[in-house]
Amino acid sequence: MKQYFRALTTALLALCLFFSENVNGQITATAKDVRVVPVDWARFDKRIKAKKDISQSRAILRNAVRYNLAWIPRTFKQDAKRDLYMIDQYNENGIRPSASVCYGVAVGLQCARFGDQELGISRGEAFHRIGMLVKGVAAAYKGNNPQSKGWGDGWQTAFWATMVGQGAWMIWDKLDPETRKMVQILVTDEADRFIAPGYKVPYWTAPNGHVNTPGDTKAEENAWNASLLQLAVAMMPGHPHADRWKHVCTELMISAFSLKRDLENNRSVDGMPAKDWLHGFNVRDDGAVINHHRIHPDYTLTITLNARAFLTQSLAGEPISQAADWNAAFIYHSLVNHPWPSPPYKAPGGPMYIPGKAEVYYPQGTDWSTYRFDIYYLADVDAHLLGWDQGLKPKASSWMRIRGKRILAMQARHTDGHMFTHEEYPTYPGCEQMVAWQAADAYLLFWLHAQHAVAQTRVAGRTWLSF
């Protein structure tokens, strides 16, 4: 079936050799158009006021971008003939960090507009370096390899495609035709997996209470898969598969952080009662997410993956799905307020968010790191700017500023701007590249918000499923 979808895409591409352009020379989509519509940067005013919170966010991103621009040539060999960095490791440690850097640097160049001194290299070299990394990651995708070797069609690969795809989309005019084609293929192939016959959105717990996947909610998985479909629709709004991508995307987003009570919820979501979208649930009644066989605050925070719709659809000028922040406010409130008594939970007990502290309480401990302030900073930025903290005291902005200050202090310990010492985060080799992604998401939302450009559920009277 994958071969069918790929053959169909190739045929449609061949039919679209001709295209229309607007007066500025930019490609515009038509009804049966599989081509990529680049971000129209003319819609955005890059001169925004440097207020304290956005300046803090920009500084965090600057450090992460500068570090990772230097990390690229230290890590990868260059193929001078094809003008790309060679990727020879096709697993998570080989692809996800690289893809995250593609996106993080693209935000730094296009939105934060970092200059030569901030980057440590010229802007031209930075664009070239990230373009070569995009090309290397895309060339390593098995759909772009005649021998079908490489990464793709795996449990987490849709999210890797999101990161490299969005990074590429944001610097589309800097990429050569070969890179553009390979990026389009990988985004389309990964998106089509979720509309192929037989695909079903997974759930932690079935409506009858049977736990399908003990110790492993499907919240994060569904949210990262949804983020790929958000991107595919933003990049290729005229694609003949776009309507089906949107439909599955809505179920993935609403399912990701669904509660048992949502199985009886009649609230309309993208034109249908919430209960009719759902075939199970993924979050406990108290707002906690189970992953790695424990109550895991880090995975509860993956509400930020769904919220990427506010970034991607905003860049495309499209309406967002009403499922994009489903239960996000409830879950954020749970992080702040829900008490975890000790015993049975680890001492000292209490809410996951600790007033006045950057640190987080882990009721059953963590198998990652207790220094992951970057992921909590992003959640605080989302809650602050998207209104998830209504009725809370203190507000999300309080933790956002505390964590932002702590991140900058950690980065300031190192002349190259990286965040963690090895002892602070020894469990994940891509931790610094993940900082680039988290910092980019936070800054991009600040940037869009400052320009009053954050997407709404209606644009010109049209909704997510009707756009």
VEXNULO-895176 format. One record per residue (C-alpha): residue number from 1; residue in three letters; x, y negated, z negated. Coordinates in pm, whole numbers. Layout:
% residues N
(NUM, ALA, (X, Y, Z))
...
% end
This chain:
% residues 467
(1, MET, (0, 0, 0))
(2, LYS, (292, -236, -71))
(3, GLN, (410, -177, 286))
(4, TYR, (65, -278, 409))
(5, PHE, (69, -608, 221))
(6, ARG, (424, -683, 335))
(7, ALA, (338, -605, 697))
(8, LEU, (30, -827, 674))
(9, THR, (234, -1114, 532))
(10, THR, (497, -1076, 806))
(11, ALA, (230, -1078, 1075))
(12, LEU, (66, -1387, 928))
(13, LEU, (400, -1563, 913))
(14, ALA, (452, -1487, 1281))
(15, LEU, (112, -1635, 1363))
(16, CYS, (205, -1956, 1184))
(17, LEU, (506, -2056, 1393))
(18, PHE, (322, -2374, 1476))
(19, PHE, (230, -2612, 1198))
(20, SER, (90, -2957, 1138))
(21, GLU, (275, -3237, 960))
(22, ASN, (150, -3553, 796))
(23, VAL, (292, -3897, 868))
(24, ASN, (573, -3839, 621))
(25, GLY, (679, -3519, 792))
(26, GLN, (558, -3298, 508))
(27, ILE, (389, -2968, 579))
(28, THR, (19, -2951, 495))
(29, ALA, (-175, -2631, 440))
(30, THR, (-466, -2515, 652))
(31, ALA, (-734, -2256, 580))
(32, LYS, (-535, -1948, 686))
(33, ASP, (-189, -2083, 622))
(34, VAL, (74, -1867, 451))
(35, ARG, (342, -2136, 454))
(36, VAL, (479, -2302, 141))
(37, VAL, (355, -2653, 62))
(38, PRO, (644, -2831, -113))
(39, VAL, (595, -3051, -418))
(40, ASP, (500, -3399, -301))
(41, TRP, (742, -3595, -518))
(42, ALA, (603, -3921, -380))
(43, ARG, (301, -3863, -608))
(44, PHE, (519, -3915, -915))
(45, ASP, (692, -4222, -1053))
(46, LYS, (1034, -4107, -1168))
(47, ARG, (1087, -4425, -1371))
(48, ILE, (916, -4341, -1699))
(49, LYS, (957, -4516, -2033))
(50, ALA, (1223, -4357, -2253))
(51, LYS, (1021, -4316, -2571))
(52, LYS, (1173, -4134, -2870))
(53, ASP, (1006, -3795, -2825))
(54, ILE, (1069, -3765, -2452))
(55, SER, (1426, -3888, -2502))
(56, GLN, (1482, -3611, -2757))
(57, SER, (1340, -3357, -2512))
(58, ARG, (1557, -3493, -2232))
(59, ALA, (1871, -3467, -2446))
(60, ILE, (1800, -3102, -2528))
(61, LEU, (1750, -3025, -2159))
(62, ARG, (2061, -3220, -2060))
(63, ASN, (2280, -3008, -2287))
(64, ALA, (2126, -2685, -2161))
(65, VAL, (2161, -2786, -1796))
(66, ARG, (2521, -2899, -1835))
(67, TYR, (2618, -2575, -2008))
(68, ASN, (2446, -2355, -1753))
(69, LEU, (2581, -2538, -1450))
(70, ALA, (2927, -2446, -1579))
(71, TRP, (2808, -2093, -1664))
(72, ILE, (2714, -2016, -1303))
(73, PRO, (3063, -2011, -1141))
(74, ARG, (3209, -1841, -1451))
(75, THR, (2959, -1559, -1417))
(76, PHE, (2914, -1493, -1044))
(77, LYS, (3140, -1443, -747))
(78, GLN, (3068, -1652, -440))
(79, ASP, (2997, -1520, -92))
(80, ALA, (3135, -1810, 110))
(81, LYS, (3003, -1677, 440))
(82, ARG, (2641, -1663, 326))
(83, ASP, (2683, -1955, 84))
(84, LEU, (2538, -1772, -217))
(85, TYR, (2633, -1633, -555))
(86, MET, (2642, -1254, -551))
(87, ILE, (2406, -1075, -788))
(88, ASP, (2499, -711, -844))
(89, GLN, (2305, -634, -1161))
(90, TYR, (1935, -582, -1094))
(91, ASN, (1802, -538, -1448))
(92, GLU, (1673, -798, -1695))
(93, ASN, (2020, -906, -1805))
(94, GLY, (2123, -956, -1445))
(95, ILE, (1819, -1136, -1303))
(96, ARG, (1617, -1309, -1575))
(97, PRO, (1898, -1537, -1703))
(98, SER, (1991, -1641, -1349))
(99, ALA, (1630, -1704, -1253))
(100, SER, (1572, -1909, -1571))
(101, VAL, (1871, -2130, -1486))
(102, CYS, (1737, -2187, -1133))
(103, TYR, (1422, -2332, -1285))
(104, GLY, (1581, -2520, -1575))
(105, VAL, (1837, -2697, -1357))
(106, ALA, (1573, -2783, -1096))
(107, VAL, (1369, -2966, -1360))
(108, GLY, (1681, -3144, -1479))
(109, LEU, (1769, -3262, -1130))
(110, GLN, (1424, -3352, -997))
(111, CYS, (1244, -3479, -1307))
(112, ALA, (1503, -3578, -1570))
(113, ARG, (1719, -3711, -1285))
(114, PHE, (2046, -3635, -1463))
(115, GLY, (2343, -3822, -1324))
(116, ASP, (2698, -3706, -1251))
(117, GLN, (2829, -3789, -1598))
(118, GLU, (2543, -3611, -1773))
(119, LEU, (2583, -3303, -1554))
(120, GLY, (2961, -3283, -1575))
(121, ILE, (2967, -3251, -1194))
(122, SER, (2820, -3455, -910))
(123, ARG, (2449, -3429, -838))
(124, GLY, (2534, -3305, -489))
(125, GLU, (2745, -3023, -631))
(126, ALA, (2471, -2941, -884))
(127, PHE, (2212, -2906, -606))
(128, HIS, (2453, -2693, -405))
(129, ARG, (2536, -2472, -702))
(130, ILE, (2174, -2409, -794))
(131, GLY, (2082, -2356, -429))
(132, MET, (2346, -2085, -404))
(133, LEU, (2212, -1920, -720))
(134, VAL, (1854, -1929, -588))
(135, LYS, (1975, -1771, -266))
(136, GLY, (2170, -1504, -454))
(137, VAL, (1877, -1406, -674))
(138, ALA, (1641, -1403, -374))
(139, ALA, (1884, -1199, -164))
(140, ALA, (1905, -943, -444))
(141, TYR, (1528, -887, -429))
(142, LYS, (1459, -546, -280))
(143, GLY, (1197, -683, -42))
(144, ASN, (1477, -886, 119))
(145, ASN, (1716, -591, 141))
(146, PRO, (1705, -353, 440))
(147, GLN, (1796, -62, 211))
(148, SER, (1524, -165, -39))
(149, LYS, (1785, -186, -312))
(150, GLY, (1761, -459, -569))
(151, TRP, (1517, -592, -824))
(152, GLY, (1139, -613, -794))
(153, ASP, (810, -430, -848))
(154, GLY, (889, -373, -1215))
(155, TRP, (737, -435, -1555))
(156, GLN, (888, -783, -1601))
(157, THR, (989, -874, -1247))
(158, ALA, (688, -1097, -1181))
(159, PHE, (819, -1338, -1440))
(160, TRP, (1168, -1336, -1292))
(161, ALA, (1002, -1422, -961))
(162, THR, (819, -1708, -1135))
(163, MET, (1140, -1861, -1262))
(164, VAL, (1344, -1838, -942))
(165, GLY, (1038, -1920, -730))
(166, GLN, (950, -2234, -921))
(167, GLY, (1311, -2347, -927))
(168, ALA, (1328, -2300, -550))
(169, TRP, (994, -2472, -491))
(170, MET, (1112, -2777, -685))
(171, ILE, (1421, -2818, -462))
(172, TRP, (1260, -2685, -142))
(173, ASP, (1401, -2956, 82))
(174, LYS, (1754, -2863, -31))
(175, LEU, (1725, -2496, 69))
(176, ASP, (1818, -2347, 406))
(177, PRO, (1554, -2160, 611))
(178, GLU, (1689, -1817, 515))
(179, THR, (1658, -1894, 143))
(180, ARG, (1308, -2034, 184))
(181, LYS, (1195, -1721, 367))
(182, MET, (1342, -1489, 105))
(183, VAL, (1184, -1685, -181))
(184, GLN, (846, -1680, -9))
(185, ILE, (871, -1305, 42))
(186, LEU, (955, -1232, -320))
(187, VAL, (680, -1456, -459))
(188, THR, (422, -1308, -220))
(189, ASP, (529, -947, -277))
(190, GLU, (519, -982, -654))
(191, ALA, (181, -1161, -645))
(192, ASP, (30, -899, -417))
(193, ARG, (104, -626, -673))
(194, PHE, (-184, -761, -882))
(195, ILE, (-444, -745, -606))
(196, ALA, (-341, -402, -478))
(197, PRO, (-603, -124, -507))
(198, GLY, (-582, 50, -842))
(199, TYR, (-435, -237, -1042))
(200, LYS, (-613, -296, -1374))
(201, VAL, (-537, -568, -1627))
(202, PRO, (-397, -391, -1936))
(203, TYR, (-531, -434, -2290))
(204, TRP, (-386, -354, -2631))
(205, THR, (-725, -243, -2764))
(206, ALA, (-1031, -116, -2580))
(207, PRO, (-1384, -247, -2652))
(208, ASN, (-1459, 67, -2856))
(209, GLY, (-1166, -5, -3087))
(210, HIS, (-926, 251, -2940))
(211, VAL, (-571, 113, -2947))
(212, ASN, (-433, 180, -2601))
(213, THR, (-75, 75, -2676))
(214, PRO, (3, 101, -3050))
(215, GLY, (259, -153, -3163))
(216, ASP, (267, -331, -2827))
(217, THR, (9, -590, -2738))
(218, LYS, (-26, -685, -2373))
(219, ALA, (-47, -1057, -2451))
(220, GLU, (300, -1154, -2332))
(221, GLU, (290, -919, -2034))
(222, ASN, (-43, -1051, -1907))
(223, ALA, (64, -1412, -1962))
(224, TRP, (391, -1380, -1770))
(225, ASN, (216, -1200, -1484))
(226, ALA, (-41, -1480, -1474))
(227, SER, (239, -1736, -1446))
(228, LEU, (353, -1577, -1119))
(229, LEU, (2, -1600, -974))
(230, GLN, (-20, -1964, -1086))
(231, LEU, (297, -2031, -888))
(232, ALA, (190, -1834, -580))
(233, VAL, (-132, -2037, -556))
(234, ALA, (55, -2365, -611))
(235, MET, (316, -2286, -346))
(236, MET, (80, -2132, -90))
(237, PRO, (-270, -2273, -151))
(238, GLY, (-385, -2179, 198))
(239, HIS, (-269, -1818, 180))
(240, PRO, (-545, -1568, 268))
(241, HIS, (-477, -1388, -62))
(242, ALA, (-503, -1705, -273))
(243, ASP, (-863, -1653, -383))
(244, ARG, (-789, -1301, -505))
(245, TRP, (-469, -1420, -676))
(246, LYS, (-677, -1680, -861))
(247, HIS, (-940, -1430, -971))
(248, VAL, (-687, -1187, -1118))
(249, CYS, (-495, -1478, -1268))
(250, THR, (-802, -1587, -1463))
(251, GLU, (-851, -1239, -1609))
(252, LEU, (-483, -1214, -1697))
(253, MET, (-489, -1550, -1875))
(254, ILE, (-812, -1499, -2067))
(255, SER, (-717, -1142, -2157))
(256, ALA, (-370, -1234, -2278))
(257, PHE, (-490, -1395, -2600))
(258, SER, (-839, -1252, -2624))
(259, LEU, (-994, -1162, -2960))
(260, LYS, (-1243, -888, -3037))
(261, ARG, (-1515, -1149, -3082))
(262, ASP, (-1457, -1270, -2724))
(263, LEU, (-1621, -949, -2601))
(264, GLU, (-1950, -1117, -2699))
(265, ASN, (-1853, -1473, -2600))
(266, ASN, (-2093, -1633, -2350))
(267, ARG, (-1887, -1947, -2294))
(268, SER, (-1842, -2007, -1922))
(269, VAL, (-1487, -1962, -1797))
(270, ASP, (-1426, -2028, -1428))
(271, GLY, (-1792, -1974, -1352))
(272, MET, (-1849, -1654, -1551))
(273, PRO, (-1916, -1578, -1920))
(274, ALA, (-1593, -1502, -2105))
(275, LYS, (-1722, -1160, -2209))
(276, ASP, (-1768, -1059, -1844))
(277, TRP, (-1400, -1119, -1767))
(278, LEU, (-1281, -896, -2049))
(279, HIS, (-1233, -522, -2084))
(280, GLY, (-1063, -522, -2422))
(281, PHE, (-856, -760, -2635))
(282, ASN, (-493, -833, -2724))
(283, VAL, (-487, -1042, -3043))
(284, ARG, (-586, -961, -3401))
(285, ASP, (-876, -1143, -3562))
(286, ASP, (-630, -1348, -3771))
(287, GLY, (-450, -1477, -3461))
(288, ALA, (-144, -1254, -3496))
(289, VAL, (14, -1066, -3207))
(290, ILE, (159, -718, -3255))
(291, ASN, (479, -645, -3066))
(292, HIS, (781, -425, -3134))
(293, HIS, (558, -248, -3387))
(294, ARG, (529, -549, -3615))
(295, ILE, (343, -876, -3663))
(296, HIS, (572, -1085, -3446))
(297, PRO, (554, -1466, -3450))
(298, ASP, (787, -1490, -3148))
(299, TYR, (534, -1305, -2932))
(300, THR, (243, -1498, -3077))
(301, LEU, (416, -1802, -2927))
(302, THR, (378, -1668, -2575))
(303, ILE, (65, -1881, -2554))
(304, THR, (319, -2113, -2388))
(305, LEU, (337, -1877, -2089))
(306, ASN, (-32, -1928, -2009))
(307, ALA, (18, -2301, -2061))
(308, ARG, (264, -2308, -1772))
(309, ALA, (-47, -2363, -1558))
(310, PHE, (-43, -2722, -1686))
(311, LEU, (302, -2758, -1527))
(312, THR, (265, -2562, -1205))
(313, GLN, (-82, -2675, -1102))
(314, SER, (3, -3034, -1197))
(315, LEU, (300, -3034, -960))
(316, ALA, (72, -2904, -685))
(317, GLY, (-211, -3148, -758))
(318, GLU, (-450, -2858, -816))
(319, PRO, (-712, -2801, -1087))
(320, ILE, (-623, -2553, -1359))
(321, SER, (-819, -2251, -1473))
(322, GLN, (-1036, -2290, -1782))
(323, ALA, (-854, -1983, -1913))
(324, ALA, (-512, -2153, -1918))
(325, ASP, (-524, -2234, -2289))
(326, TRP, (-777, -1973, -2400))
(327, ASN, (-755, -1939, -2781))
(328, ALA, (-429, -2137, -2784))
(329, ALA, (-554, -2386, -3044))
(330, PHE, (-689, -2105, -3266))
(331, ILE, (-356, -1922, -3249))
(332, TYR, (-152, -2236, -3316))
(333, HIS, (-371, -2313, -3619))
(334, SER, (-310, -1957, -3738))
(335, LEU, (65, -2008, -3718))
(336, VAL, (31, -2317, -3935))
(337, ASN, (-235, -2209, -4185))
(338, HIS, (-285, -1835, -4211))
(339, PRO, (-128, -1703, -4536))
(340, TRP, (66, -1374, -4543))
(341, PRO, (76, -1250, -4904))
(342, SER, (387, -1088, -5048))
(343, PRO, (351, -803, -5114))
(344, PRO, (271, -629, -4883))
(345, TYR, (462, -866, -4653))
(346, LYS, (821, -979, -4698))
(347, ALA, (899, -1235, -4966))
(348, PRO, (825, -1517, -5009))
(349, GLY, (499, -1487, -4812))
(350, GLY, (291, -1779, -4688))
(351, PRO, (214, -1916, -4340))
(352, MET, (453, -1857, -4050))
(353, TYR, (511, -2233, -4018))
(354, ILE, (694, -2374, -4320))
(355, PRO, (613, -2742, -4392))
(356, GLY, (911, -2969, -4336))
(357, LYS, (1131, -2687, -4205))
(358, ALA, (1255, -2581, -3863))
(359, GLU, (1266, -2221, -3987))
(360, VAL, (980, -1978, -3944))
(361, TYR, (853, -1711, -4184))
(362, TYR, (848, -1362, -4032))
(363, PRO, (600, -1149, -4234))
(364, GLN, (761, -822, -4125))
(365, GLY, (1102, -953, -4022))
(366, THR, (1236, -1000, -3670))
(367, ASP, (1447, -790, -3437))
(368, TRP, (1566, -1093, -3237))
(369, SER, (1693, -1397, -3427))
(370, THR, (1573, -1635, -3696))
(371, TYR, (1734, -1925, -3507))
(372, ARG, (1501, -1932, -3206))
(373, PHE, (1396, -2291, -3264))
(374, ASP, (1375, -2352, -2889))
(375, ILE, (1066, -2136, -2840))
(376, TYR, (890, -2295, -3139))
(377, TYR, (985, -2641, -3016))
(378, LEU, (811, -2567, -2684))
(379, ALA, (498, -2445, -2864))
(380, ASP, (496, -2764, -3072))
(381, VAL, (532, -2980, -2760))
(382, ASP, (242, -2796, -2595))
(383, ALA, (27, -2827, -2907))
(384, HIS, (111, -3196, -2942))
(385, LEU, (46, -3295, -2580))
(386, LEU, (-242, -3056, -2504))
(387, GLY, (-429, -3117, -2829))
(388, TRP, (-405, -2774, -2988))
(389, ASP, (-329, -2935, -3326))
(390, GLN, (-657, -3122, -3368))
(391, GLY, (-756, -3116, -3735))
(392, LEU, (-415, -2998, -3854))
(393, LYS, (-201, -3166, -4117))
(394, PRO, (85, -3206, -4056))
(395, LYS, (47, -3245, -3682))
(396, ALA, (244, -3047, -3426))
(397, SER, (456, -3356, -3360))
(398, SER, (604, -3323, -3709))
(399, TRP, (746, -2976, -3644))
(400, MET, (837, -3075, -3288))
(401, ARG, (1063, -3354, -3412))
(402, ILE, (1215, -3143, -3689))
(403, ARG, (1295, -2861, -3449))
(404, GLY, (1415, -3095, -3178))
(405, LYS, (1658, -3254, -3423))
(406, ARG, (1780, -2910, -3533))
(407, ILE, (1835, -2795, -3174))
(408, LEU, (2036, -3107, -3091))
(409, ALA, (2247, -3055, -3404))
(410, MET, (2315, -2695, -3299))
(411, GLN, (2409, -2804, -2948))
(412, ALA, (2633, -3080, -3085))
(413, ARG, (2853, -2818, -3252))
(414, HIS, (2980, -2712, -2909))
(415, THR, (3150, -2941, -2660))
(416, ASP, (2982, -2760, -2368))
(417, GLY, (2632, -2810, -2514))
(418, HIS, (2529, -2448, -2574))
(419, MET, (2299, -2382, -2869))
(420, PHE, (2376, -2057, -3049))
(421, THR, (2682, -1905, -3208))
(422, HIS, (2721, -1534, -3140))
(423, GLU, (2629, -1454, -3501))
(424, GLU, (2305, -1652, -3474))
(425, TYR, (2172, -1464, -3171))
(426, PRO, (2368, -1148, -3091))
(427, THR, (2070, -947, -2967))
(428, TYR, (2004, -1109, -2628))
(429, PRO, (2278, -1196, -2376))
(430, GLY, (2055, -1441, -2187))
(431, CYS, (1971, -1657, -2489))
(432, GLU, (2137, -1976, -2357))
(433, GLN, (1968, -1938, -2021))
(434, MET, (1636, -1899, -2202))
(435, VAL, (1704, -2231, -2375))
(436, ALA, (1725, -2390, -2029))
(437, TRP, (1382, -2251, -1941))
(438, GLN, (1218, -2351, -2272))
(439, ALA, (1371, -2698, -2265))
(440, ALA, (1263, -2743, -1902))
(441, ASP, (902, -2648, -1978))
(442, ALA, (895, -2894, -2269))
(443, TYR, (1048, -3182, -2077))
(444, LEU, (837, -3122, -1766))
(445, LEU, (517, -3145, -1972))
(446, PHE, (641, -3466, -2135))
(447, TRP, (730, -3601, -1790))
(448, LEU, (392, -3517, -1639))
(449, HIS, (206, -3649, -1943))
(450, ALA, (395, -3980, -1932))
(451, GLN, (275, -4027, -1574))
(452, HIS, (-85, -3926, -1652))
(453, ALA, (-39, -3638, -1409))
(454, VAL, (-127, -3334, -1621))
(455, ALA, (-381, -3125, -1430))
(456, GLN, (-745, -3107, -1534))
(457, THR, (-1006, -2837, -1477))
(458, ARG, (-1156, -3049, -1200))
(459, VAL, (-974, -3232, -919))
(460, ALA, (-1186, -3433, -675))
(461, GLY, (-1494, -3246, -801))
(462, ARG, (-1344, -2904, -730))
(463, THR, (-1246, -2631, -975))
(464, TRP, (-973, -2365, -992))
(465, LEU, (-1174, -2103, -803))
(466, SER, (-1323, -2346, -552))
(467, PHE, (-1013, -2550, -469))
% end
